[in-house]
């Protein structure tokens, strides 16, 4: 019984580690879109006169 | 007793590991603040002053692969045509370098094609009305 619990914990651990690796392999489409928008705004000088960070929800650093 | 403690330790460890991917997801921003990217951005920003009029006249359009192309050379006075060609080719070499640099700066050079297609969509999305762009099949459309 206890041994089987340890086995489960080990299995879960293996799956979790796999998930960590997988997340970094997939292309982060949403982040890429955000990055593209930021660069395009700068290159085409859209949103003139506004600072880069206008999102009130963004936490102050 | 010992086994129980070991198990508890195990579960705590696993619990921490399960939270870790969530925090790394929240922090998943692409790195776009390298010196190379800034240089490319500045160069493209300066060039945009000369290109904007050509987008507006329809002489130059946005391609489906995230670059630009001369669409209608007749919209440019003869004397300026060579200049437009140089502008387009300089812009495209900056854009190609930009997509490559973003992928490399994030440790995934193989992301270049996806970075490019993301940009291709966003350039069109942010283009002004009246500008020309290529649709998925390569035909020119006016926004």
N, CA and C atoms of all chains as a GROMACS GRO file, in nm:
protein
  612
    1UNK      N    1   0.083  -0.122   0.000
    1UNK     CA    2   0.000   0.000   0.000
    1UNK      C    3   0.086   0.126   0.000
    2UNK      N    4   0.180   0.129   0.097
    2UNK     CA    5   0.265   0.248   0.106
    2UNK      C    6   0.358   0.256  -0.014
    3UNK      N    7   0.406   0.141  -0.053
    3UNK     CA    8   0.496   0.139  -0.168
    3UNK      C    9   0.422   0.190  -0.292
    4UNK      N   10   0.297   0.152  -0.302
    4UNK     CA   11   0.221   0.196  -0.420
    4UNK      C   12   0.199   0.348  -0.417
    5UNK      N   13   0.185   0.404  -0.295
    5UNK     CA   14   0.173   0.550  -0.284
    5UNK      C   15   0.298   0.619  -0.335
    6UNK      N   16   0.412   0.561  -0.295
    6UNK     CA   17   0.539   0.620  -0.339
    6UNK      C   18   0.550   0.612  -0.492
    7UNK      N   19   0.502   0.500  -0.544
    7UNK     CA   20   0.506   0.483  -0.690
    7UNK      C   21   0.422   0.591  -0.758
    8UNK      N   22   0.304   0.614  -0.701
    8UNK     CA   23   0.217   0.719  -0.758
    8UNK      C   24   0.283   0.856  -0.752
    9UNK      N   25   0.345   0.882  -0.636
    9UNK     CA   26   0.411   1.012  -0.620
    9UNK      C   27   0.521   1.026  -0.725
   10UNK      N   28   0.592   0.920  -0.747
   10UNK     CA   29   0.701   0.922  -0.846
   10UNK      C   30   0.648   0.948  -0.985
   11UNK      N   31   0.536   0.883  -1.015
   11UNK     CA   32   0.475   0.897  -1.147
   11UNK      C   33   0.429   1.042  -1.169
   12UNK      N   34   0.365   1.094  -1.065
   12UNK     CA   35   0.315   1.231  -1.070
   12UNK      C   36   0.432   1.329  -1.091
   13UNK      N   37   0.540   1.300  -1.020
   13UNK     CA   38   0.660   1.382  -1.030
   13UNK      C   39   0.712   1.381  -1.173
   14UNK      N   40   0.717   1.263  -1.232
   14UNK     CA   41   0.767   1.250  -1.368
   14UNK      C   42   0.679   1.329  -1.466
   15UNK      N   43   0.548   1.317  -1.448
   15UNK     CA   44   0.455   1.389  -1.536
   15UNK      C   45   0.469   1.540  -1.521
   16UNK      N   46   0.486   1.583  -1.394
   16UNK     CA   47   0.496   1.726  -1.369
   16UNK      C   48   0.623   1.784  -1.433
   17UNK      N   49   0.732   1.710  -1.417
   17UNK     CA   50   0.858   1.755  -1.476
   17UNK      C   51   0.845   1.765  -1.627
   18UNK      N   52   0.776   1.669  -1.683
   18UNK     CA   53   0.754   1.668  -1.828
   18UNK      C   54   0.677   1.793  -1.870
   19UNK      N   55   0.575   1.827  -1.789
   19UNK     CA   56   0.492   1.943  -1.820
   19UNK      C   57   0.577   2.071  -1.820
   20UNK      N   58   0.669   2.081  -1.724
   20UNK     CA   59   0.756   2.199  -1.716
   20UNK      C   60   0.835   2.215  -1.844
   21UNK      N   61   0.889   2.105  -1.894
   21UNK     CA   62   0.970   2.109  -2.015
   21UNK      C   63   0.884   2.143  -2.136
   22UNK      N   64   0.766   2.082  -2.142
   22UNK     CA   65   0.678   2.099  -2.258
   22UNK      C   66   0.639   2.245  -2.277
   23UNK      N   67   0.608   2.314  -2.167
   23UNK     CA   68   0.562   2.452  -2.176
   23UNK      C   69   0.663   2.540  -2.250
   24UNK      N   70   0.792   2.511  -2.228
   24UNK     CA   71   0.892   2.596  -2.292
   24UNK      C   72   0.919   2.560  -2.437
   25UNK      N   73   0.868   2.445  -2.480
   25UNK     CA   74   0.893   2.404  -2.618
   25UNK      C   75   0.788   2.463  -2.712
   26UNK      N   76   0.663   2.471  -2.666
   26UNK     CA   77   0.557   2.526  -2.751
   26UNK      C   78   0.580   2.673  -2.777
   27UNK      N   79   0.549   2.716  -2.898
   27UNK     CA   80   0.563   2.857  -2.934
   27UNK      C   81   0.459   2.940  -2.857
   28UNK      N   82   0.503   3.041  -2.782
   28UNK     CA   83   0.409   3.122  -2.702
   28UNK      C   84   0.338   3.225  -2.791
   29UNK      N   85   0.230   3.182  -2.855
   29UNK     CA   86   0.163   3.265  -2.956
   29UNK      C   87   0.113   3.398  -2.899
   30UNK      N   88   0.054   3.394  -2.780
   30UNK     CA   89  -0.001   3.517  -2.722
   30UNK      C   90   0.111   3.615  -2.688
   31UNK      N   91   0.219   3.564  -2.632
   31UNK     CA   92   0.332   3.650  -2.597
   31UNK      C   93   0.395   3.708  -2.723
   32UNK      N   94   0.400   3.628  -2.829
   32UNK     CA   95   0.458   3.675  -2.954
   32UNK      C   96   0.374   3.786  -3.014
   33UNK      N   97   0.242   3.772  -3.003
   33UNK     CA   98   0.152   3.874  -3.056
   33UNK      C   99   0.172   4.006  -2.981
   34UNK      N  100   0.184   3.993  -2.849
   34UNK     CA  101   0.204   4.111  -2.765
   34UNK      C  102   0.337   4.180  -2.802
   35UNK      N  103   0.441   4.099  -2.819
   35UNK     CA  104   0.572   4.153  -2.853
   35UNK      C  105   0.568   4.220  -2.991
   36UNK      N  106   0.499   4.155  -3.085
   36UNK     CA  107   0.488   4.210  -3.220
   36UNK      C  108   0.416   4.345  -3.216
   37UNK      N  109   0.306   4.351  -3.141
   37UNK     CA  110   0.229   4.476  -3.132
   37UNK      C  111   0.315   4.589  -3.077
   38UNK      N  112   0.394   4.557  -2.977
   38UNK     CA  113   0.478   4.659  -2.913
   38UNK      C  114   0.580   4.712  -3.014
   39UNK      N  115   0.643   4.621  -3.086
   39UNK     CA  116   0.745   4.662  -3.183
   39UNK      C  117   0.682   4.742  -3.298
   40UNK      N  118   0.567   4.695  -3.348
   40UNK     CA  119   0.501   4.764  -3.459
   40UNK      C  120   0.458   4.905  -3.416
   41UNK      N  121   0.405   4.917  -3.294
   41UNK     CA  122   0.366   5.049  -3.244
   41UNK      C  123   0.486   5.144  -3.245
   42UNK      N  124   0.603   5.092  -3.209
   42UNK     CA  125   0.722   5.177  -3.206
   42UNK      C  126   0.770   5.212  -3.347
   43UNK      N  127   0.774   5.111  -3.434
   43UNK     CA  128   0.826   5.133  -3.569
   43UNK      C  129   0.733   5.228  -3.647
   44UNK      N  130   0.604   5.209  -3.633
   44UNK     CA  131   0.508   5.292  -3.707
   44UNK      C  132   0.465   5.414  -3.626
   45UNK      N  133   0.522   5.428  -3.508
   45UNK     CA  134   0.490   5.539  -3.418
   45UNK      C  135   0.341   5.560  -3.400
   46UNK      N  136   0.273   5.450  -3.370
   46UNK     CA  137   0.132   5.455  -3.334
   46UNK      C  138   0.125   5.492  -3.186
   47UNK      N  139   0.009   5.525  -3.136
   47UNK     CA  140  -0.008   5.565  -2.995
   47UNK      C  141   0.093   5.672  -2.957
   48UNK      N  142   0.106   5.776  -3.035
   48UNK     CA  143   0.203   5.881  -3.006
   48UNK      C  144   0.169   5.955  -2.880
   49UNK      N  145   0.273   5.996  -2.809
   49UNK     CA  146   0.255   6.077  -2.689
   49UNK      C  147   0.214   5.997  -2.566
   50UNK      N  148   0.200   5.864  -2.584
   50UNK     CA  149   0.166   5.783  -2.468
   50UNK      C  150   0.288   5.702  -2.425
   51UNK      N  151   0.308   5.690  -2.295
   51UNK     CA  152   0.417   5.603  -2.249
   51UNK      C  153   0.386   5.458  -2.284
   52UNK      N  154   0.490   5.377  -2.290
   52UNK     CA  155   0.473   5.238  -2.331
   52UNK      C  156   0.376   5.164  -2.239
   53UNK      N  157   0.382   5.192  -2.107
   53UNK     CA  158   0.298   5.118  -2.014
   53UNK      C  159   0.175   5.199  -1.977
   54UNK      N  160   0.064   5.174  -2.047
   54UNK     CA  161  -0.059   5.249  -2.017
   54UNK      C  162  -0.164   5.159  -1.954
   55UNK      N  163  -0.126   5.033  -1.928
   55UNK     CA  164  -0.221   4.937  -1.872
   55UNK      C  165  -0.231   4.957  -1.721
   56UNK      N  166  -0.346   5.005  -1.670
   56UNK     CA  167  -0.357   5.031  -1.527
   56UNK      C  168  -0.350   4.903  -1.444
   57UNK      N  169  -0.379   4.789  -1.508
   57UNK     CA  170  -0.376   4.662  -1.434
   57UNK      C  171  -0.233   4.612  -1.414
   58UNK      N  172  -0.139   4.668  -1.492
   58UNK     CA  173  -0.002   4.620  -1.481
   58UNK      C  174   0.059   4.663  -1.348
   59UNK      N  175   0.118   4.571  -1.276
   59UNK     CA  176   0.176   4.605  -1.146
   59UNK      C  177   0.299   4.693  -1.163
   60UNK      N  178   0.314   4.791  -1.074
   60UNK     CA  179   0.432   4.877  -1.079
   60UNK      C  180   0.554   4.797  -1.039
   61UNK      N  181   0.665   4.826  -1.105
   61UNK     CA  182   0.786   4.747  -1.074
   61UNK      C  183   0.857   4.807  -0.954
   62UNK      N  184   0.672   0.539   1.036
   62UNK     CA  185   0.701   0.680   1.071
   62UNK      C  186   0.792   0.743   0.966
   63UNK      N  187   0.900   0.674   0.943
   63UNK     CA  188   0.994   0.726   0.844
   63UNK      C  189   0.934   0.736   0.705
   64UNK      N  190   0.863   0.629   0.669
   64UNK     CA  191   0.800   0.626   0.537
   64UNK      C  192   0.697   0.737   0.525
   65UNK      N  193   0.624   0.759   0.636
   65UNK     CA  194   0.521   0.863   0.636
   65UNK      C  195   0.583   1.001   0.610
   66UNK      N  196   0.696   1.025   0.678
   66UNK     CA  197   0.763   1.155   0.661
   66UNK      C  198   0.814   1.171   0.518
   67UNK      N  199   0.869   1.062   0.469
   67UNK     CA  200   0.921   1.065   0.332
   67UNK      C  201   0.810   1.098   0.234
   68UNK      N  202   0.694   1.030   0.258
   68UNK     CA  203   0.580   1.052   0.168
   68UNK      C  204   0.533   1.197   0.173
   69UNK      N  205   0.522   1.251   0.295
   69UNK     CA  206   0.478   1.390   0.310
   69UNK      C  207   0.573   1.483   0.236
   70UNK      N  208   0.701   1.457   0.250
   70UNK     CA  209   0.802   1.537   0.181
   70UNK      C  210   0.783   1.531   0.031
   71UNK      N  211   0.760   1.412  -0.016
   71UNK     CA  212   0.737   1.386  -0.159
   71UNK      C  213   0.620   1.469  -0.210
   72UNK      N  214   0.508   1.461  -0.136
   72UNK     CA  215   0.386   1.531  -0.180
   72UNK      C  216   0.407   1.682  -0.182
   73UNK      N  217   0.478   1.732  -0.080
   73UNK     CA  218   0.506   1.876  -0.076
   73UNK      C  219   0.588   1.915  -0.198
   74UNK      N  220   0.688   1.835  -0.227
   74UNK     CA  221   0.776   1.860  -0.341
   74UNK      C  222   0.696   1.862  -0.471
   75UNK      N  223   0.608   1.762  -0.482
   75UNK     CA  224   0.524   1.752  -0.603
   75UNK      C  225   0.432   1.874  -0.613
   76UNK      N  226   0.377   1.915  -0.496
   76UNK     CA  227   0.285   2.029  -0.497
   76UNK      C  228   0.358   2.154  -0.546
   77UNK      N  229   0.480   2.173  -0.499
   77UNK     CA  230   0.559   2.290  -0.543
   77UNK      C  231   0.583   2.283  -0.693
   78UNK      N  232   0.615   2.164  -0.740
   78UNK     CA  233   0.642   2.147  -0.883
   78UNK      C  234   0.519   2.174  -0.968
   79UNK      N  235   0.402   2.146  -0.912
   79UNK     CA  236   0.280   2.168  -0.990
   79UNK      C  237   0.249   2.317  -1.003
   80UNK      N  238   0.293   2.395  -0.906
   80UNK     CA  239   0.269   2.539  -0.912
   80UNK      C  240   0.370   2.605  -1.005
   81UNK      N  241   0.489   2.548  -1.013
   81UNK     CA  242   0.597   2.610  -1.090
   81UNK      C  243   0.560   2.640  -1.236
   82UNK      N  244   0.496   2.545  -1.307
   82UNK     CA  245   0.461   2.576  -1.446
   82UNK      C  246   0.365   2.692  -1.458
   83UNK      N  247   0.275   2.708  -1.358
   83UNK     CA  248   0.177   2.816  -1.362
   83UNK      C  249   0.249   2.950  -1.352
   84UNK      N  250   0.346   2.961  -1.260
   84UNK     CA  251   0.418   3.088  -1.246
   84UNK      C  252   0.501   3.116  -1.371
   85UNK      N  253   0.557   3.010  -1.431
   85UNK     CA  254   0.640   3.037  -1.549
   85UNK      C  255   0.551   3.076  -1.668
   86UNK      N  256   0.427   3.028  -1.669
   86UNK     CA  257   0.333   3.069  -1.773
   86UNK      C  258   0.300   3.217  -1.758
   87UNK      N  259   0.278   3.260  -1.634
   87UNK     CA  260   0.242   3.398  -1.609
   87UNK      C  261   0.354   3.492  -1.652
   88UNK      N  262   0.477   3.444  -1.642
   88UNK     CA  263   0.591   3.528  -1.676
   88UNK      C  264   0.634   3.511  -1.821
   89UNK      N  265   0.551   3.442  -1.900
   89UNK     CA  266   0.592   3.408  -2.036
   89UNK      C  267   0.581   3.527  -2.130
   90UNK      N  268   0.675   3.619  -2.119
   90UNK     CA  269   0.686   3.727  -2.216
   90UNK      C  270   0.804   3.696  -2.305
   91UNK      N  271   0.796   3.738  -2.428
   91UNK     CA  272   0.910   3.717  -2.516
   91UNK      C  273   1.012   3.828  -2.491
   92UNK      N  274   1.138   3.790  -2.494
   92UNK     CA  275   1.246   3.887  -2.479
   92UNK      C  276   1.261   3.966  -2.609
   93UNK      N  277   1.236   4.098  -2.603
   93UNK     CA  278   1.253   4.180  -2.724
   93UNK      C  279   1.337   4.303  -2.694
   94UNK      N  280   1.413   4.297  -2.585
   94UNK     CA  281   1.490   4.416  -2.547
   94UNK      C  282   1.640   4.398  -2.563
   95UNK      N  283   1.681   4.328  -2.666
   95UNK     CA  284   1.825   4.313  -2.687
   95UNK      C  285   1.876   4.432  -2.769
   96UNK      N  286   2.005   4.461  -2.760
   96UNK     CA  287   2.062   4.573  -2.838
   96UNK      C  288   2.037   4.555  -2.988
   97UNK      N  289   2.048   4.432  -3.037
   97UNK     CA  290   2.027   4.408  -3.181
   97UNK      C  291   1.884   4.445  -3.222
   98UNK      N  292   1.787   4.407  -3.140
   98UNK     CA  293   1.647   4.438  -3.172
   98UNK      C  294   1.623   4.589  -3.168
   99UNK      N  295   1.682   4.658  -3.070
   99UNK     CA  296   1.666   4.804  -3.062
   99UNK      C  297   1.723   4.873  -3.186
  100UNK      N  298   1.840   4.826  -3.229
  100UNK     CA  299   1.902   4.884  -3.348
  100UNK      C  300   1.811   4.867  -3.470
  101UNK      N  301   1.757   4.745  -3.486
  101UNK     CA  302   1.668   4.718  -3.600
  101UNK      C  303   1.543   4.805  -3.593
  102UNK      N  304   1.486   4.817  -3.471
  102UNK     CA  305   1.365   4.898  -3.455
  102UNK      C  306   1.391   5.043  -3.495
  103UNK      N  307   1.504   5.098  -3.448
  103UNK     CA  308   1.536   5.238  -3.479
  103UNK      C  309   1.552   5.258  -3.629
  104UNK      N  310   1.621   5.164  -3.692
  104UNK     CA  311   1.644   5.176  -3.835
  104UNK      C  312   1.512   5.169  -3.912
  105UNK      N  313   1.422   5.080  -3.869
  105UNK     CA  314   1.292   5.067  -3.936
  105UNK      C  315   1.204   5.188  -3.909
  106UNK      N  316   1.216   5.243  -3.788
  106UNK     CA  317   1.134   5.360  -3.754
  106UNK      C  318   1.174   5.480  -3.840
  107UNK      N  319   1.305   5.498  -3.857
  107UNK     CA  320   1.354   5.608  -3.940
  107UNK      C  321   1.308   5.591  -4.086
  108UNK      N  322   1.320   5.466  -4.133
  108UNK     CA  323   1.284   5.439  -4.273
  108UNK      C  324   1.134   5.455  -4.296
  109UNK      N  325   1.055   5.433  -4.192
  109UNK     CA  326   0.910   5.440  -4.210
  109UNK      C  327   0.865   5.578  -4.258
  110UNK      N  328   0.938   5.681  -4.218
  110UNK     CA  329   0.905   5.816  -4.262
  110UNK      C  330   0.906   5.826  -4.415
  111UNK      N  331   0.997   5.752  -4.477
  111UNK     CA  332   1.007   5.755  -4.624
  111UNK      C  333   0.910   5.657  -4.690
  112UNK      N  334   0.875   5.551  -4.615
  112UNK     CA  335   0.789   5.447  -4.674
  112UNK      C  336   0.640   5.478  -4.663
  113UNK      N  337   0.602   5.554  -4.559
  113UNK     CA  338   0.460   5.573  -4.528
  113UNK      C  339   0.382   5.622  -4.651
  114UNK      N  340   0.439   5.718  -4.723
  114UNK     CA  341   0.371   5.772  -4.840
  114UNK      C  342   0.348   5.665  -4.946
  115UNK      N  343   0.443   5.576  -4.960
  115UNK     CA  344   0.430   5.471  -5.062
  115UNK      C  345   0.326   5.364  -5.023
  116UNK      N  346   0.310   5.342  -4.891
  116UNK     CA  347   0.201   5.252  -4.849
  116UNK      C  348   0.068   5.318  -4.887
  117UNK      N  349   0.060   5.448  -4.859
  117UNK     CA  350  -0.064   5.521  -4.884
  117UNK      C  351  -0.101   5.526  -5.032
  118UNK      N  352   0.000   5.539  -5.118
  118UNK     CA  353  -0.028   5.550  -5.262
  118UNK      C  354  -0.054   5.413  -5.324
  119UNK      N  355  -0.024   5.307  -5.251
  119UNK     CA  356  -0.043   5.172  -5.305
  119UNK      C  357   0.078   5.122  -5.382
  120UNK      N  358   0.185   5.201  -5.385
  120UNK     CA  359   0.305   5.159  -5.456
  120UNK      C  360   0.368   5.040  -5.385
  121UNK      N  361   0.363   5.043  -5.252
  121UNK     CA  362   0.423   4.937  -5.172
  121UNK      C  363   0.314   4.874  -5.085
  122UNK      N  364   0.319   4.741  -5.075
  122UNK     CA  365   0.220   4.671  -4.994
  122UNK      C  366   0.287   4.574  -4.897
  123UNK      N  367   0.206   4.526  -4.801
  123UNK     CA  368   0.255   4.432  -4.699
  123UNK      C  369   0.234   4.289  -4.750
  124UNK      N  370   0.340   4.210  -4.749
  124UNK     CA  371   0.327   4.074  -4.801
  124UNK      C  372   0.281   3.977  -4.692
  125UNK      N  373   0.237   3.860  -4.735
  125UNK     CA  374   0.184   3.763  -4.639
  125UNK      C  375   0.295   3.697  -4.558
  126UNK      N  376   0.421   3.716  -4.601
  126UNK     CA  377   0.530   3.657  -4.523
  126UNK      C  378   0.601   3.760  -4.434
  127UNK      N  379   0.529   3.865  -4.399
  127UNK     CA  380   0.583   3.960  -4.302
  127UNK      C  381   0.684   4.058  -4.359
  128UNK      N  382   0.691   4.069  -4.492
  128UNK     CA  383   0.784   4.164  -4.555
  128UNK      C  384   0.702   4.270  -4.628
  129UNK      N  385   0.768   4.350  -4.714
  129UNK     CA  386   0.696   4.445  -4.798
  129UNK      C  387   0.743   4.424  -4.942
  130UNK      N  388   0.664   4.472  -5.037
  130UNK     CA  389   0.701   4.455  -5.178
  130UNK      C  390   0.648   4.572  -5.259
  131UNK      N  391   0.717   4.602  -5.370
  131UNK     CA  392   0.666   4.702  -5.463
  131UNK      C  393   0.546   4.638  -5.533
  132UNK      N  394   0.432   4.701  -5.520
  132UNK     CA  395   0.308   4.644  -5.570
  132UNK      C  396   0.270   4.709  -5.703
  133UNK      N  397   0.291   4.842  -5.709
  133UNK     CA  398   0.252   4.917  -5.828
  133UNK      C  399   0.355   5.026  -5.853
  134UNK      N  400   0.456   4.991  -5.933
  134UNK     CA  401   0.566   5.084  -5.958
  134UNK      C  402   0.516   5.211  -6.027
  135UNK      N  403   0.404   5.200  -6.101
  135UNK     CA  404   0.351   5.317  -6.172
  135UNK      C  405   0.302   5.426  -6.077
  136UNK      N  406   0.278   5.389  -5.951
  136UNK     CA  407   0.233   5.489  -5.854
  136UNK      C  408   0.349   5.575  -5.806
  137UNK      N  409   0.470   5.542  -5.848
  137UNK     CA  410   0.588   5.618  -5.807
  137UNK      C  411   0.644   5.693  -5.928
  138UNK      N  412   0.671   5.823  -5.914
  138UNK     CA  413   0.733   5.897  -6.025
  138UNK      C  414   0.863   5.828  -6.067
  139UNK      N  415   0.886   5.825  -6.195
  139UNK     CA  416   1.000   5.753  -6.252
  139UNK      C  417   1.130   5.780  -6.178
  140UNK      N  418   1.153   5.907  -6.146
  140UNK     CA  419   1.280   5.945  -6.084
  140UNK      C  420   1.298   5.880  -5.946
  141UNK      N  421   1.185   5.846  -5.882
  141UNK     CA  422   1.195   5.792  -5.746
  141UNK      C  423   1.196   5.640  -5.740
  142UNK      N  424   1.176   5.575  -5.855
  142UNK     CA  425   1.155   5.429  -5.852
  142UNK      C  426   1.273   5.353  -5.794
  143UNK      N  427   1.393   5.394  -5.834
  143UNK     CA  428   1.509   5.323  -5.782
  143UNK      C  429   1.518   5.336  -5.631
  144UNK      N  430   1.485   5.458  -5.584
  144UNK     CA  431   1.487   5.483  -5.439
  144UNK      C  432   1.390   5.393  -5.365
  145UNK      N  433   1.272   5.372  -5.423
  145UNK     CA  434   1.173   5.287  -5.358
  145UNK      C  435   1.223   5.143  -5.351
  146UNK      N  436   1.285   5.097  -5.461
  146UNK     CA  437   1.339   4.961  -5.459
  146UNK      C  438   1.442   4.943  -5.348
  147UNK      N  439   1.529   5.042  -5.331
  147UNK     CA  440   1.629   5.030  -5.225
  147UNK      C  441   1.565   5.033  -5.087
  148UNK      N  442   1.464   5.119  -5.072
  148UNK     CA  443   1.394   5.126  -4.943
  148UNK      C  444   1.332   4.991  -4.909
  149UNK      N  445   1.265   4.930  -5.008
  149UNK     CA  446   1.198   4.803  -4.986
  149UNK      C  447   1.299   4.695  -4.950
  150UNK      N  448   1.412   4.692  -5.022
  150UNK     CA  449   1.504   4.583  -4.994
  150UNK      C  450   1.574   4.605  -4.860
  151UNK      N  451   1.602   4.731  -4.822
  151UNK     CA  452   1.660   4.758  -4.691
  151UNK      C  453   1.562   4.721  -4.580
  152UNK      N  454   1.435   4.756  -4.600
  152UNK     CA  455   1.333   4.724  -4.500
  152UNK      C  456   1.321   4.574  -4.482
  153UNK      N  457   1.321   4.500  -4.594
  153UNK     CA  458   1.306   4.355  -4.585
  153UNK      C  459   1.426   4.290  -4.516
  154UNK      N  460   1.545   4.344  -4.538
  154UNK     CA  461   1.658   4.280  -4.472
  154UNK      C  462   1.652   4.308  -4.321
  155UNK      N  463   1.603   4.427  -4.281
  155UNK     CA  464   1.582   4.454  -4.138
  155UNK      C  465   1.475   4.362  -4.080
  156UNK      N  466   1.366   4.344  -4.154
  156UNK     CA  467   1.256   4.262  -4.102
  156UNK      C  468   1.300   4.117  -4.086
  157UNK      N  469   1.372   4.065  -4.187
  157UNK     CA  470   1.422   3.928  -4.175
  157UNK      C  471   1.514   3.913  -4.054
  158UNK      N  472   1.600   4.012  -4.036
  158UNK     CA  473   1.693   4.008  -3.923
  158UNK      C  474   1.616   4.016  -3.791
  159UNK      N  475   1.510   4.097  -3.789
  159UNK     CA  476   1.430   4.114  -3.667
  159UNK      C  477   1.365   3.982  -3.625
  160UNK      N  478   1.302   3.913  -3.720
  160UNK     CA  479   1.234   3.787  -3.687
  160UNK      C  480   1.334   3.684  -3.636
  161UNK      N  481   1.449   3.680  -3.704
  161UNK     CA  482   1.552   3.585  -3.665
  161UNK      C  483   1.605   3.617  -3.526
  162UNK      N  484   1.627   3.746  -3.501
  162UNK     CA  485   1.684   3.789  -3.374
  162UNK      C  486   1.587   3.763  -3.258
  163UNK      N  487   1.459   3.783  -3.279
  163UNK     CA  488   1.361   3.758  -3.171
  163UNK      C  489   1.362   3.610  -3.135
  164UNK      N  490   1.364   3.523  -3.237
  164UNK     CA  491   1.366   3.378  -3.210
  164UNK      C  492   1.495   3.340  -3.137
  165UNK      N  493   1.608   3.392  -3.183
  165UNK     CA  494   1.736   3.358  -3.122
  165UNK      C  495   1.746   3.412  -2.980
  166UNK      N  496   1.700   3.536  -2.960
  166UNK     CA  497   1.710   3.599  -2.828
  166UNK      C  498   1.630   3.521  -2.724
  167UNK      N  499   1.532   3.444  -2.769
  167UNK     CA  500   1.451   3.366  -2.676
  167UNK      C  501   1.494   3.220  -2.670
  168UNK      N  502   1.610   3.193  -2.726
  168UNK     CA  503   1.667   3.059  -2.716
  168UNK      C  504   1.603   2.956  -2.807
  169UNK      N  505   1.520   3.000  -2.901
  169UNK     CA  506   1.454   2.906  -2.993
  169UNK      C  507   1.464   2.954  -3.138
  170UNK      N  508   1.580   2.937  -3.201
  170UNK     CA  509   1.594   2.981  -3.340
  170UNK      C  510   1.487   2.919  -3.431
  171UNK      N  511   1.434   2.804  -3.392
  171UNK     CA  512   1.333   2.736  -3.476
  171UNK      C  513   1.198   2.808  -3.470
  172UNK      N  514   1.184   2.907  -3.383
  172UNK     CA  515   1.059   2.983  -3.377
  172UNK      C  516   1.051   3.091  -3.486
  173UNK      N  517   1.156   3.109  -3.563
  173UNK     CA  518   1.162   3.221  -3.658
  173UNK      C  519   1.038   3.227  -3.749
  174UNK      N  520   0.999   3.111  -3.805
  174UNK     CA  521   0.886   3.110  -3.898
  174UNK      C  522   0.757   3.152  -3.827
  175UNK      N  523   0.741   3.111  -3.701
  175UNK     CA  524   0.619   3.147  -3.629
  175UNK      C  525   0.621   3.294  -3.589
  176UNK      N  526   0.739   3.345  -3.554
  176UNK     CA  527   0.752   3.488  -3.524
  176UNK      C  528   0.714   3.567  -3.649
  177UNK      N  529   0.766   3.523  -3.763
  177UNK     CA  530   0.737   3.589  -3.891
  177UNK      C  531   0.586   3.590  -3.920
  178UNK      N  532   0.521   3.477  -3.903
  178UNK     CA  533   0.378   3.474  -3.939
  178UNK      C  534   0.294   3.554  -3.839
  179UNK      N  535   0.341   3.559  -3.712
  179UNK     CA  536   0.272   3.644  -3.615
  179UNK      C  537   0.282   3.790  -3.659
  180UNK      N  538   0.403   3.832  -3.695
  180UNK     CA  539   0.424   3.970  -3.741
  180UNK      C  540   0.342   3.999  -3.867
  181UNK      N  541   0.342   3.903  -3.960
  181UNK     CA  542   0.269   3.924  -4.086
  181UNK      C  543   0.124   3.962  -4.057
  182UNK      N  544   0.063   3.892  -3.962
  182UNK     CA  545  -0.077   3.921  -3.928
  182UNK      C  546  -0.091   4.055  -3.858
  183UNK      N  547   0.004   4.084  -3.767
  183UNK     CA  548  -0.009   4.207  -3.688
  183UNK      C  549   0.019   4.333  -3.771
  184UNK      N  550   0.114   4.324  -3.865
  184UNK     CA  551   0.139   4.441  -3.952
  184UNK      C  552   0.010   4.477  -4.023
  185UNK      N  553  -0.058   4.376  -4.080
  185UNK     CA  554  -0.181   4.401  -4.156
  185UNK      C  555  -0.289   4.457  -4.062
  186UNK      N  556  -0.299   4.395  -3.944
  186UNK     CA  557  -0.398   4.438  -3.846
  186UNK      C  558  -0.383   4.586  -3.810
  187UNK      N  559  -0.257   4.631  -3.802
  187UNK     CA  560  -0.231   4.768  -3.758
  187UNK      C  561  -0.214   4.866  -3.873
  188UNK      N  562  -0.221   4.815  -3.996
  188UNK     CA  563  -0.204   4.902  -4.112
  188UNK      C  564  -0.318   5.003  -4.120
  189UNK      N  565  -0.291   5.119  -4.182
  189UNK     CA  566  -0.397   5.219  -4.198
  189UNK      C  567  -0.491   5.179  -4.311
  190UNK      N  568  -0.615   5.230  -4.303
  190UNK     CA  569  -0.710   5.206  -4.410
  190UNK      C  570  -0.653   5.259  -4.542
  191UNK      N  571  -0.673   5.184  -4.652
  191UNK     CA  572  -0.621   5.229  -4.781
  191UNK      C  573  -0.490   5.162  -4.818
  192UNK      N  574  -0.418   5.110  -4.718
  192UNK     CA  575  -0.294   5.040  -4.747
  192UNK      C  576  -0.324   4.903  -4.807
  193UNK      N  577  -0.228   4.852  -4.885
  193UNK     CA  578  -0.248   4.722  -4.951
  193UNK      C  579  -0.173   4.611  -4.879
  194UNK      N  580  -0.232   4.492  -4.880
  194UNK     CA  581  -0.168   4.376  -4.816
  194UNK      C  582  -0.203   4.250  -4.896
  195UNK      N  583  -0.122   4.148  -4.879
  195UNK     CA  584  -0.150   4.020  -4.946
  195UNK      C  585  -0.235   3.932  -4.857
  196UNK      N  586  -0.337   3.869  -4.915
  196UNK     CA  587  -0.416   3.773  -4.837
  196UNK      C  588  -0.344   3.638  -4.836
  197UNK      N  589  -0.407   3.539  -4.775
  197UNK     CA  590  -0.341   3.409  -4.756
  197UNK      C  591  -0.299   3.345  -4.888
  198UNK      N  592  -0.371   3.377  -4.997
  198UNK     CA  593  -0.336   3.313  -5.124
  198UNK      C  594  -0.239   3.398  -5.205
  199UNK      N  595  -0.199   3.514  -5.151
  199UNK     CA  596  -0.099   3.596  -5.219
  199UNK      C  597  -0.157   3.707  -5.306
  200UNK      N  598  -0.291   3.718  -5.309
  200UNK     CA  599  -0.353   3.825  -5.387
  200UNK      C  600  -0.352   3.957  -5.309
  201UNK      N  601  -0.343   4.068  -5.382
  201UNK     CA  602  -0.341   4.199  -5.314
  201UNK      C  603  -0.482   4.246  -5.279
  202UNK      N  604  -0.496   4.296  -5.157
  202UNK     CA  605  -0.624   4.351  -5.113
  202UNK      C  606  -0.599   4.486  -5.049
  203UNK      N  607  -0.699   4.573  -5.060
  203UNK     CA  608  -0.684   4.704  -4.997
  203UNK      C  609  -0.760   4.706  -4.866
  204UNK      N  610  -0.693   4.754  -4.762
  204UNK     CA  611  -0.757   4.755  -4.630
  204UNK      C  612  -0.862   4.866  -4.621
   0.00000   0.00000   0.00000
